[in-house]
Amino acid sequence: MKNKVFSVLFVLVIATSTFAATAVGKLIHIELTAPDKILVDGKSATLATLSSVVGGLVQDKEHTAVEIKVPEKADKAKVEEIKEACRKAGISLFSIATKP
């Protein structure tokens, strides 16, 4: 049963990402790879620089979304800090996915 729940959630995340990419003009991928290491579309960033890095990728705030991938045991406060940095860059649409 646990695998079925994971599979359903995984499909839901993919569907959400696909929907965000088609319904929204641009999808920016952010990945928390370590407590202090962040990748934005494959390029390194820090929490201090995240807002400006994301801001540099935003052309149309109303049609841009961010997908945030975090480890399952990530600190929730860190996720909120990432979301806040994105909000400062003008992003209001988020998708959050966990990875093992």
N, C-alpha and C positions, 0 to 999 in steps of 0.2 A: 504494500500500500504506500509506503514511503516513497518508493521509486515512481509510482504513478503520480503522486502529488508533485514531486519534483518535475516530472515530464510535463505536466499540465502547466506549472508555473513557468518552465522554460519556454514552452510554446507561447504562453501569454506574453512573456518578455519579448520574444522575437516578433510577435504580432504587433505589440505596442511600438517597438522600434521601427518596424516596417511602416506602420501607420504614421508615426511621427515623421519619418523620412518622406513619405508621399504627401501627407496633408500639410506639412510644414516645409518651408523652402530649404532649410539647412539643418543638419543634425551634427552637433559637435560631440565627439566622444571623449569623455574624461575617465581615466582609470587610476584608482588609488592602488599602487603596487606595493607600497610599504608605508608605514606611518607618516613619513615625511616626503615620500616620493610620489609625484603626480605626473601623469602623462596626459597631454591634451592633443588629440589626433596624432599620437605617436611621438610628440615632442615633450621634453622635460619641462616642468614648471614647479614652482613652490607655491605654498599657500599665499605668500606675500605677492607673488607675481601673477597668480592665477587670473585675477580680475582683468589685468591688462592683456594677458595672452588671449583669453576668451574674447575680450572686447575687440581685439584685432581681427578676430575671425567673424565677427558679427557684421553683416551688411544690412540686414533688415530685422530689427528686434522683434517685430510681430510674427515673423515667419522663421524663427530660429528656435531650436530646442536643444537641450543637452541630455545626453545619456551618461549617467554616472555609474561606473562599475566599481564595486568595492568588495573586499573579502568578506566572507560570512561573519567573521568576528570583528569587523571594523568598529571602531568607536563611533557611536551615533553623533557625538559632538563634532567629530571630524567631518562627517557627511554634511552636517548642518553648516559648518564653516565653508565647505566647498560650494554648497548651494548659495550661501550668502555672497561669496565672491562672484558667483555667476549673476546673481541679482544686481550687484553693483555694475556689472557689464551690460545690464539691460535684459537679461534672460529671465523669463517667468515660466517657461515650460520645461519640466524635468521628467526623466525616466530613471529609475534607480534599479540596478540589477546587482545581485550578489553572485560571487564566484567562490568556488571552494578553495 
